[in-house]
Amino acid sequence: MMIPEEVFKRRRQHNNTPESTLLIIANFIVVAIATSLFADKNHVSWFFWVVIGLLAVYNFFTIRKNREEFFTKAAIIAYVISLATLVGVFFIYTSKG
C-alpha cells in the first residue's frame, strides 16, 4: 500500500514541529550536556558559562528570526517554564556528588 501524496503536501518540508518546541528541546540538550561535562558539586568550569552564553545568543537570534511564532501566549508560557526547569536541572546536577 502506498502513502497518498497529500500527506506530504500538507506538511511544509516534511517538518511540522514548531520552532519554539525545537528551541526548547535544544536548550535542554545543551544545558544537560554542558552541566554534566563542565559542572560538578564543587566547581563550575568557566567553559560552562561560555556554553550558556552562546546558547543565550542562539536563543536571541532564533526568537528574533521567528518573532511571530514566539510571541504567542502559549509559546511565552512554555519558554518561561522551560527556562525555570533548566535552572532546576542545573541545581539538581550540581547538588549530586
Biopython code that builds the backbone (N, CA, C, O; Angstrom):
import numpy as np
from Bio.PDB.StructureBuilder import StructureBuilder

atoms = [
    (1, "MET", "N", (0.841, -1.174, 0.000)),
    (1, "MET", "CA", (0.000, 0.000, 0.000)),
    (1, "MET", "C", (0.894, 1.247, 0.000)),
    (1, "MET", "O", (1.836, 1.346, 0.786)),
    (2, "MET", "N", (0.595, 2.164, -0.861)),
    (2, "MET", "CA", (1.385, 3.385, -0.971)),
    (2, "MET", "C", (0.749, 4.497, -0.147)),
    (2, "MET", "O", (-0.467, 4.534, 0.038)),
    (3, "ILE", "N", (1.585, 5.396, 0.340)),
    (3, "ILE", "CA", (1.115, 6.541, 1.113)),
    (3, "ILE", "C", (0.613, 7.600, 0.142)),
    (3, "ILE", "O", (1.289, 7.913, -0.838)),
    (4, "PRO", "N", (-0.571, 8.158, 0.405)),
    (4, "PRO", "CA", (-1.093, 9.193, -0.501)),
    (4, "PRO", "C", (-0.178, 10.414, -0.534)),
    (4, "PRO", "O", (0.443, 10.772, 0.466)),
    (5, "GLU", "N", (-0.113, 11.030, -1.683)),
    (5, "GLU", "CA", (0.758, 12.181, -1.869)),
    (5, "GLU", "C", (0.315, 13.386, -1.040)),
    (5, "GLU", "O", (1.142, 14.239, -0.718)),
    (6, "GLU", "N", (-0.967, 13.476, -0.685)),
    (6, "GLU", "CA", (-1.474, 14.600, 0.091)),
    (6, "GLU", "C", (-0.849, 14.670, 1.482)),
    (6, "GLU", "O", (-0.755, 15.750, 2.067)),
    (7, "VAL", "N", (-0.427, 13.537, 2.009)),
    (7, "VAL", "CA", (0.180, 13.522, 3.332)),
    (7, "VAL", "C", (1.439, 14.376, 3.339)),
    (7, "VAL", "O", (1.699, 15.086, 4.311)),
    (8, "PHE", "N", (2.213, 14.316, 2.283)),
    (8, "PHE", "CA", (3.453, 15.069, 2.230)),
    (8, "PHE", "C", (3.238, 16.507, 1.791)),
    (8, "PHE", "O", (4.053, 17.369, 2.120)),
    (9, "LYS", "N", (2.192, 16.790, 1.073)),
    (9, "LYS", "CA", (1.926, 18.156, 0.632)),
    (9, "LYS", "C", (1.450, 19.042, 1.766)),
    (9, "LYS", "O", (1.717, 20.243, 1.748)),
    (10, "ARG", "N", (0.752, 18.491, 2.755)),
    (10, "ARG", "CA", (0.233, 19.328, 3.829)),
    (10, "ARG", "C", (1.288, 19.684, 4.855)),
    (10, "ARG", "O", (1.070, 20.581, 5.668)),
    (11, "ARG", "N", (2.417, 19.014, 4.842)),
    (11, "ARG", "CA", (3.492, 19.302, 5.793)),
    (11, "ARG", "C", (4.601, 20.058, 5.078)),
    (11, "ARG", "O", (5.152, 19.582, 4.086)),
    (12, "ARG", "N", (4.918, 21.225, 5.584)),
    (12, "ARG", "CA", (5.948, 22.048, 4.976)),
    (12, "ARG", "C", (7.300, 21.367, 5.147)),
    (12, "ARG", "O", (7.762, 21.194, 6.274)),
    (13, "GLN", "N", (7.923, 20.989, 4.078)),
    (13, "GLN", "CA", (9.240, 20.348, 4.045)),
    (13, "GLN", "C", (9.293, 19.126, 4.958)),
    (13, "GLN", "O", (10.328, 18.832, 5.555)),
    (14, "HIS", "N", (8.169, 18.419, 5.060)),
    (14, "HIS", "CA", (8.079, 17.201, 5.881)),
    (14, "HIS", "C", (8.454, 17.459, 7.322)),
    (14, "HIS", "O", (8.958, 16.563, 7.998)),
    (15, "ASN", "N", (8.219, 18.655, 7.800)),
    (15, "ASN", "CA", (8.586, 19.001, 9.158)),
    (15, "ASN", "C", (7.535, 19.957, 9.698)),
    (15, "ASN", "O", (7.431, 21.098, 9.246)),
    (16, "ASN", "N", (6.760, 19.489, 10.664)),
    (16, "ASN", "CA", (5.722, 20.354, 11.211)),
    (16, "ASN", "C", (5.933, 20.649, 12.689)),
    (16, "ASN", "O", (4.986, 21.042, 13.370)),
    (17, "THR", "N", (7.137, 20.472, 13.202)),
    (17, "THR", "CA", (7.434, 20.799, 14.591)),
    (17, "THR", "C", (7.686, 22.298, 14.699)),
    (17, "THR", "O", (8.504, 22.843, 13.958)),
    (18, "PRO", "N", (6.991, 22.969, 15.614)),
    (18, "PRO", "CA", (7.182, 24.425, 15.746)),
    (18, "PRO", "C", (8.608, 24.765, 16.185)),
    (18, "PRO", "O", (9.256, 23.999, 16.897)),
    (19, "GLU", "N", (9.073, 25.923, 15.744)),
    (19, "GLU", "CA", (10.419, 26.376, 16.102)),
    (19, "GLU", "C", (10.574, 26.561, 17.607)),
    (19, "GLU", "O", (11.654, 26.332, 18.153)),
    (20, "SER", "N", (9.511, 26.971, 18.274)),
    (20, "SER", "CA", (9.598, 27.152, 19.726)),
    (20, "SER", "C", (9.864, 25.822, 20.429)),
    (20, "SER", "O", (10.632, 25.774, 21.390)),
    (21, "THR", "N", (9.249, 24.765, 19.969)),
    (21, "THR", "CA", (9.480, 23.438, 20.554)),
    (21, "THR", "C", (10.897, 22.972, 20.272)),
    (21, "THR", "O", (11.550, 22.410, 21.151)),
    (22, "LEU", "N", (11.378, 23.195, 19.069)),
    (22, "LEU", "CA", (12.747, 22.800, 18.730)),
    (22, "LEU", "C", (13.767, 23.575, 19.567)),
    (22, "LEU", "O", (14.787, 23.019, 19.975)),
    (23, "LEU", "N", (13.494, 24.851, 19.821)),
    (23, "LEU", "CA", (14.392, 25.664, 20.646)),
    (23, "LEU", "C", (14.427, 25.161, 22.082)),
    (23, "LEU", "O", (15.496, 25.082, 22.686)),
    (24, "ILE", "N", (13.273, 24.823, 22.628)),
    (24, "ILE", "CA", (13.215, 24.313, 23.996)),
    (24, "ILE", "C", (13.957, 22.987, 24.104)),
    (24, "ILE", "O", (14.693, 22.771, 25.068)),
    (25, "ILE", "N", (13.778, 22.108, 23.144)),
    (25, "ILE", "CA", (14.482, 20.822, 23.152)),
    (25, "ILE", "C", (15.989, 21.035, 23.040)),
    (25, "ILE", "O", (16.761, 20.390, 23.750)),
    (26, "ALA", "N", (16.409, 21.929, 22.160)),
    (26, "ALA", "CA", (17.835, 22.222, 22.014)),
    (26, "ALA", "C", (18.410, 22.786, 23.306)),
    (26, "ALA", "O", (19.527, 22.441, 23.691)),
    (27, "ASN", "N", (17.655, 23.653, 23.980)),
    (27, "ASN", "CA", (18.115, 24.209, 25.253)),
    (27, "ASN", "C", (18.342, 23.104, 26.283)),
    (27, "ASN", "O", (19.366, 23.085, 26.965)),
    (28, "PHE", "N", (17.393, 22.195, 26.391)),
    (28, "PHE", "CA", (17.527, 21.112, 27.367)),
    (28, "PHE", "C", (18.725, 20.225, 27.061)),
    (28, "PHE", "O", (19.462, 19.843, 27.970)),
    (29, "ILE", "N", (18.923, 19.900, 25.806)),
    (29, "ILE", "CA", (20.051, 19.041, 25.433)),
    (29, "ILE", "C", (21.373, 19.726, 25.737)),
    (29, "ILE", "O", (22.260, 19.115, 26.334)),
    (30, "VAL", "N", (21.521, 20.979, 25.336)),
    (30, "VAL", "CA", (22.785, 21.698, 25.544)),
    (30, "VAL", "C", (23.065, 21.898, 27.031)),
    (30, "VAL", "O", (24.193, 21.684, 27.477)),
    (31, "VAL", "N", (22.062, 22.302, 27.800)),
    (31, "VAL", "CA", (22.283, 22.535, 29.231)),
    (31, "VAL", "C", (22.598, 21.221, 29.947)),
    (31, "VAL", "O", (23.481, 21.186, 30.804)),
    (32, "ALA", "N", (21.900, 20.156, 29.612)),
    (32, "ALA", "CA", (22.166, 18.870, 30.267)),
    (32, "ALA", "C", (23.576, 18.378, 29.967)),
    (32, "ALA", "O", (24.275, 17.916, 30.869)),
    (33, "ILE", "N", (23.993, 18.471, 28.727)),
    (33, "ILE", "CA", (25.337, 18.016, 28.362)),
    (33, "ILE", "C", (26.401, 18.930, 28.971)),
    (33, "ILE", "O", (27.390, 18.445, 29.521)),
    (34, "ALA", "N", (26.207, 20.239, 28.879)),
    (34, "ALA", "CA", (27.191, 21.176, 29.431)),
    (34, "ALA", "C", (27.300, 21.030, 30.943)),
    (34, "ALA", "O", (28.400, 21.098, 31.493)),
    (35, "THR", "N", (26.188, 20.833, 31.612)),
    (35, "THR", "CA", (26.224, 20.684, 33.068)),
    (35, "THR", "C", (26.928, 19.397, 33.467)),
    (35, "THR", "O", (27.722, 19.383, 34.407)),
    (36, "SER", "N", (26.638, 18.321, 32.755)),
    (36, "SER", "CA", (27.273, 17.051, 33.118)),
    (36, "SER", "C", (28.765, 17.042, 32.794)),
    (36, "SER", "O", (29.536, 16.354, 33.462)),
    (37, "LEU", "N", (29.178, 17.796, 31.778)),
    (37, "LEU", "CA", (30.590, 17.807, 31.406)),
    (37, "LEU", "C", (31.412, 18.852, 32.164)),
    (37, "LEU", "O", (32.565, 18.591, 32.506)),
    (38, "PHE", "N", (30.845, 20.016, 32.431)),
    (38, "PHE", "CA", (31.641, 21.136, 32.920)),
    (38, "PHE", "C", (31.262, 21.636, 34.309)),
    (38, "PHE", "O", (31.775, 22.663, 34.752)),
    (39, "ALA", "N", (30.368, 20.925, 35.007)),
    (39, "ALA", "CA", (29.985, 21.352, 36.347)),
    (39, "ALA", "C", (29.858, 20.133, 37.244)),
    (39, "ALA", "O", (29.363, 19.086, 36.827)),
    (40, "ASP", "N", (30.307, 20.280, 38.467)),
    (40, "ASP", "CA", (30.093, 19.241, 39.462)),
    (40, "ASP", "C", (29.749, 19.895, 40.797)),
    (40, "ASP", "O", (29.536, 21.106, 40.865)),
    (41, "LYS", "N", (29.698, 19.098, 41.845)),
    (41, "LYS", "CA", (29.261, 19.596, 43.144)),
    (41, "LYS", "C", (30.164, 20.703, 43.684)),
    (41, "LYS", "O", (29.686, 21.620, 44.352)),
    (42, "ASN", "N", (31.458, 20.626, 43.402)),
    (42, "ASN", "CA", (32.414, 21.561, 43.989)),
    (42, "ASN", "C", (32.819, 22.703, 43.072)),
    (42, "ASN", "O", (33.283, 23.736, 43.554)),
    (43, "HIS", "N", (32.656, 22.546, 41.760)),
    (43, "HIS", "CA", (33.216, 23.538, 40.849)),
    (43, "HIS", "C", (32.393, 23.614, 39.563)),
    (43, "HIS", "O", (31.963, 22.597, 39.019)),
    (44, "VAL", "N", (32.188, 24.838, 39.095)),
    (44, "VAL", "CA", (31.567, 25.068, 37.794)),
    (44, "VAL", "C", (32.631, 25.703, 36.912)),
    (44, "VAL", "O", (33.136, 26.784, 37.215)),
    (45, "SER", "N", (32.965, 25.033, 35.832)),
    (45, "SER", "CA", (34.018, 25.499, 34.945)),
    (45, "SER", "C", (33.606, 26.778, 34.221)),
    (45, "SER", "O", (32.422, 27.014, 33.982)),
    (46, "TRP", "N", (34.577, 27.581, 33.883)),
    (46, "TRP", "CA", (34.302, 28.813, 33.134)),
    (46, "TRP", "C", (33.761, 28.482, 31.749)),
    (46, "TRP", "O", (33.012, 29.270, 31.171)),
    (47, "PHE", "N", (34.134, 27.321, 31.214)),
    (47, "PHE", "CA", (33.653, 26.939, 29.883)),
    (47, "PHE", "C", (32.146, 26.671, 29.898)),
    (47, "PHE", "O", (31.473, 26.856, 28.884)),
    (48, "PHE", "N", (31.622, 26.239, 31.034)),
    (48, "PHE", "CA", (30.173, 26.068, 31.166)),
    (48, "PHE", "C", (29.468, 27.392, 30.901)),
    (48, "PHE", "O", (28.468, 27.437, 30.185)),
    (49, "TRP", "N", (29.993, 28.470, 31.481)),
    (49, "TRP", "CA", (29.368, 29.776, 31.303)),
    (49, "TRP", "C", (29.518, 30.284, 29.873)),
    (49, "TRP", "O", (28.657, 31.012, 29.377)),
    (50, "VAL", "N", (30.597, 29.906, 29.217)),
    (50, "VAL", "CA", (30.752, 30.248, 27.795)),
    (50, "VAL", "C", (29.670, 29.546, 26.975)),
    (50, "VAL", "O", (29.049, 30.163, 26.108)),
    (51, "VAL", "N", (29.443, 28.262, 27.245)),
    (51, "VAL", "CA", (28.413, 27.499, 26.533)),
    (51, "VAL", "C", (27.034, 28.106, 26.790)),
    (51, "VAL", "O", (26.237, 28.249, 25.863)),
    (52, "ILE", "N", (26.751, 28.463, 28.037)),
    (52, "ILE", "CA", (25.456, 29.070, 28.365)),
    (52, "ILE", "C", (25.298, 30.424, 27.669)),
    (52, "ILE", "O", (24.212, 30.757, 27.195)),
    (53, "GLY", "N", (26.376, 31.197, 27.607)),
    (53, "GLY", "CA", (26.331, 32.479, 26.896)),
    (53, "GLY", "C", (26.068, 32.304, 25.412)),
    (53, "GLY", "O", (25.278, 33.045, 24.827)),
    (54, "LEU", "N", (26.722, 31.331, 24.800)),
    (54, "LEU", "CA", (26.481, 31.055, 23.379)),
    (54, "LEU", "C", (25.057, 30.555, 23.148)),
    (54, "LEU", "O", (24.438, 30.876, 22.134)),
    (55, "LEU", "N", (24.543, 29.769, 24.089)),
    (55, "LEU", "CA", (23.161, 29.309, 23.987)),
    (55, "LEU", "C", (22.196, 30.481, 24.090)),
    (55, "LEU", "O", (21.182, 30.506, 23.393)),
    (56, "ALA", "N", (22.494, 31.449, 24.946)),
    (56, "ALA", "CA", (21.650, 32.639, 25.064)),
    (56, "ALA", "C", (21.652, 33.443, 23.766)),
    (56, "ALA", "O", (20.610, 33.946, 23.345)),
    (57, "VAL", "N", (22.812, 33.564, 23.136)),
    (57, "VAL", "CA", (22.893, 34.272, 21.850)),
    (57, "VAL", "C", (22.092, 33.524, 20.788)),
    (57, "VAL", "O", (21.383, 34.142, 19.993)),
    (58, "TYR", "N", (22.203, 32.191, 20.774)),
    (58, "TYR", "CA", (21.436, 31.378, 19.831)),
    (58, "TYR", "C", (19.938, 31.567, 20.063)),
    (58, "TYR", "O", (19.170, 31.694, 19.109)),
    (59, "ASN", "N", (19.523, 31.586, 21.331)),
    (59, "ASN", "CA", (18.109, 31.799, 21.656)),
    (59, "ASN", "C", (17.642, 33.167, 21.170)),
    (59, "ASN", "O", (16.559, 33.288, 20.598)),
    (60, "PHE", "N", (18.452, 34.190, 21.397)),
    (60, "PHE", "CA", (18.090, 35.540, 20.981)),
    (60, "PHE", "C", (17.843, 35.614, 19.474)),
    (60, "PHE", "O", (16.828, 36.148, 19.027)),
    (61, "PHE", "N", (18.776, 35.075, 18.705)),
    (61, "PHE", "CA", (18.630, 35.172, 17.248)),
    (61, "PHE", "C", (17.529, 34.264, 16.710)),
    (61, "PHE", "O", (16.886, 34.603, 15.716)),
    (62, "THR", "N", (17.304, 33.124, 17.344)),
    (62, "THR", "CA", (16.213, 32.246, 16.905)),
    (62, "THR", "C", (14.863, 32.885, 17.188)),
    (62, "THR", "O", (13.962, 32.839, 16.350)),
    (63, "ILE", "N", (14.719, 33.478, 18.358)),
    (63, "ILE", "CA", (13.464, 34.149, 18.688)),
    (63, "ILE", "C", (13.260, 35.365, 17.791)),
    (63, "ILE", "O", (12.139, 35.640, 17.361)),
    (64, "ARG", "N", (14.322, 36.081, 17.511)),
    (64, "ARG", "CA", (14.230, 37.258, 16.636)),
    (64, "ARG", "C", (13.846, 36.865, 15.209)),
    (64, "ARG", "O", (13.084, 37.568, 14.546)),
    (65, "LYS", "N", (14.384, 35.732, 14.746)),
    (65, "LYS", "CA", (14.091, 35.271, 13.385)),
    (65, "LYS", "C", (12.646, 34.793, 13.249)),
    (65, "LYS", "O", (12.018, 34.997, 12.209)),
    (66, "ASN", "N", (12.128, 34.169, 14.278)),
    (66, "ASN", "CA", (10.766, 33.617, 14.249)),
    (66, "ASN", "C", (9.869, 34.364, 15.225)),
    (66, "ASN", "O", (9.154, 33.750, 16.016)),
    (67, "ARG", "N", (9.908, 35.667, 15.168)),
    (67, "ARG", "CA", (9.224, 36.522, 16.127)),
    (67, "ARG", "C", (7.732, 36.256, 16.205)),
    (67, "ARG", "O", (7.178, 36.197, 17.303)),
    (68, "GLU", "N", (7.070, 36.093, 15.074)),
    (68, "GLU", "CA", (5.613, 35.915, 15.076)),
    (68, "GLU", "C", (5.197, 34.614, 15.751)),
    (68, "GLU", "O", (4.105, 34.541, 16.314)),
    (69, "GLU", "N", (6.030, 33.602, 15.709)),
    (69, "GLU", "CA", (5.701, 32.334, 16.359)),
    (69, "GLU", "C", (5.954, 32.373, 17.862)),
    (69, "GLU", "O", (5.227, 31.740, 18.627)),
    (70, "PHE", "N", (6.965, 33.099, 18.288)),
    (70, "PHE", "CA", (7.342, 33.104, 19.692)),
    (70, "PHE", "C", (6.522, 34.064, 20.544)),
    (70, "PHE", "O", (6.510, 33.928, 21.767)),
    (71, "PHE", "N", (5.846, 35.016, 19.944)),
    (71, "PHE", "CA", (5.096, 35.981, 20.730)),
    (71, "PHE", "C", (3.620, 35.640, 20.849)),
    (71, "PHE", "O", (2.759, 36.519, 20.851)),
    (72, "THR", "N", (3.347, 34.346, 20.947)),
    (72, "THR", "CA", (2.005, 33.906, 21.315)),
    (72, "THR", "C", (2.028, 33.588, 22.804)),
    (72, "THR", "O", (3.082, 33.295, 23.369)),
    (73, "LYS", "N", (0.879, 33.646, 23.422)),
    (73, "LYS", "CA", (0.811, 33.440, 24.869)),
    (73, "LYS", "C", (1.304, 32.046, 25.267)),
    (73, "LYS", "O", (2.039, 31.900, 26.244)),
    (74, "ALA", "N", (0.903, 31.038, 24.520)),
    (74, "ALA", "CA", (1.306, 29.660, 24.843)),
    (74, "ALA", "C", (2.811, 29.470, 24.699)),
    (74, "ALA", "O", (3.433, 28.800, 25.524)),
    (75, "ALA", "N", (3.397, 30.049, 23.665)),
    (75, "ALA", "CA", (4.846, 29.906, 23.451)),
    (75, "ALA", "C", (5.635, 30.619, 24.540)),
    (75, "ALA", "O", (6.662, 30.110, 24.989)),
    (76, "ILE", "N", (5.177, 31.775, 24.967)),
    (76, "ILE", "CA", (5.870, 32.516, 26.026)),
    (76, "ILE", "C", (5.809, 31.744, 27.338)),
    (76, "ILE", "O", (6.812, 31.635, 28.043)),
    (77, "ILE", "N", (4.635, 31.207, 27.668)),
    (77, "ILE", "CA", (4.491, 30.436, 28.899)),
    (77, "ILE", "C", (5.375, 29.196, 28.863)),
    (77, "ILE", "O", (6.056, 28.891, 29.842)),
    (78, "ALA", "N", (5.369, 28.485, 27.749)),
    (78, "ALA", "CA", (6.195, 27.279, 27.627)),
    (78, "ALA", "C", (7.684, 27.612, 27.729)),
    (78, "ALA", "O", (8.443, 26.878, 28.362)),
    (79, "TYR", "N", (8.098, 28.706, 27.114)),
    (79, "TYR", "CA", (9.508, 29.099, 27.135)),
    (79, "TYR", "C", (9.947, 29.483, 28.547)),
    (79, "TYR", "O", (11.029, 29.087, 28.982)),
    (80, "VAL", "N", (9.129, 30.244, 29.267)),
    (80, "VAL", "CA", (9.467, 30.663, 30.631)),
    (80, "VAL", "C", (9.511, 29.447, 31.566)),
    (80, "VAL", "O", (10.409, 29.342, 32.402)),
    (81, "ILE", "N", (8.559, 28.544, 31.430)),
    (81, "ILE", "CA", (8.569, 27.332, 32.247)),
    (81, "ILE", "C", (9.802, 26.488, 31.940)),
    (81, "ILE", "O", (10.397, 25.911, 32.850)),
    (82, "SER", "N", (10.191, 26.411, 30.671)),
    (82, "SER", "CA", (11.372, 25.615, 30.314)),
    (82, "SER", "C", (12.647, 26.244, 30.882)),
    (82, "SER", "O", (13.547, 25.525, 31.315)),
    (83, "LEU", "N", (12.734, 27.575, 30.886)),
    (83, "LEU", "CA", (13.908, 28.228, 31.469)),
    (83, "LEU", "C", (13.989, 27.984, 32.975)),
    (83, "LEU", "O", (15.072, 27.744, 33.510)),
    (84, "ALA", "N", (12.853, 28.043, 33.649)),
    (84, "ALA", "CA", (12.843, 27.757, 35.087)),
    (84, "ALA", "C", (13.234, 26.302, 35.341)),
    (84, "ALA", "O", (13.950, 26.015, 36.301)),
    (85, "THR", "N", (12.786, 25.404, 34.514)),
    (85, "THR", "CA", (13.147, 23.990, 34.644)),
    (85, "THR", "C", (14.631, 23.783, 34.392)),
    (85, "THR", "O", (15.260, 22.960, 35.057)),
    (86, "LEU", "N", (15.199, 24.515, 33.444)),
    (86, "LEU", "CA", (16.631, 24.401, 33.167)),
    (86, "LEU", "C", (17.467, 24.852, 34.362)),
    (86, "LEU", "O", (18.505, 24.256, 34.648)),
    (87, "VAL", "N", (17.031, 25.882, 35.052)),
    (87, "VAL", "CA", (17.727, 26.310, 36.266)),
    (87, "VAL", "C", (17.649, 25.191, 37.303)),
    (87, "VAL", "O", (18.633, 24.907, 37.987)),
    (88, "GLY", "N", (16.491, 24.561, 37.420)),
    (88, "GLY", "CA", (16.344, 23.429, 38.326)),
    (88, "GLY", "C", (17.233, 22.259, 37.946)),
    (88, "GLY", "O", (17.822, 21.613, 38.813)),
    (89, "VAL", "N", (17.332, 21.983, 36.648)),
    (89, "VAL", "CA", (18.213, 20.903, 36.174)),
    (89, "VAL", "C", (19.662, 21.196, 36.553)),
    (89, "VAL", "O", (20.390, 20.297, 36.973)),
    (90, "PHE", "N", (20.076, 22.442, 36.406)),
    (90, "PHE", "CA", (21.435, 22.812, 36.780)),
    (90, "PHE", "C", (21.688, 22.530, 38.262)),
    (90, "PHE", "O", (22.709, 21.941, 38.618)),
    (91, "PHE", "N", (20.760, 22.952, 39.123)),
    (91, "PHE", "CA", (20.959, 22.741, 40.556)),
    (91, "PHE", "C", (20.876, 21.274, 40.939)),
    (91, "PHE", "O", (21.569, 20.845, 41.861)),
    (92, "ILE", "N", (20.055, 20.503, 40.264)),
    (92, "ILE", "CA", (19.977, 19.069, 40.553)),
    (92, "ILE", "C", (21.287, 18.382, 40.159)),
    (92, "ILE", "O", (21.812, 17.568, 40.919)),
    (93, "TYR", "N", (21.808, 18.704, 38.990)),
    (93, "TYR", "CA", (23.071, 18.101, 38.556)),
    (93, "TYR", "C", (24.229, 18.482, 39.470)),
    (93, "TYR", "O", (25.063, 17.637, 39.795)),
    (94, "THR", "N", (24.289, 19.732, 39.882)),
    (94, "THR", "CA", (25.433, 20.176, 40.685)),
    (94, "THR", "C", (25.298, 19.805, 42.146)),
    (94, "THR", "O", (26.295, 19.832, 42.867)),
    (95, "SER", "N", (24.109, 19.460, 42.616)),
    (95, "SER", "CA", (23.964, 19.077, 44.014)),
    (95, "SER", "C", (24.313, 17.610, 44.252)),
    (95, "SER", "O", (24.613, 17.217, 45.379)),
    (96, "LYS", "N", (24.274, 16.803, 43.197)),
    (96, "LYS", "CA", (24.625, 15.391, 43.348)),
    (96, "LYS", "C", (26.132, 15.243, 43.386)),
    (96, "LYS", "O", (26.859, 15.980, 42.720)),
    (97, "GLY", "N", (26.585, 14.303, 44.155)),
    (97, "GLY", "CA", (28.022, 14.109, 44.299)),
    (97, "GLY", "C", (28.523, 13.111, 43.380)),
    (97, "GLY", "O", (29.720, 12.825, 43.372)),
]
sb = StructureBuilder()
sb.init_structure("model")
sb.init_model(0)
sb.init_chain("A")
sb.init_seg("    ")
for serial, (resi, resn, name, xyz) in enumerate(atoms, 1):
    if name == "N":
        sb.init_residue(resn, " ", resi, " ")
    sb.init_atom(name, np.array(xyz, "f"), 0.0, 1.0, " ", f" {name:<3s}", serial, name[0])
structure = sb.get_structure()
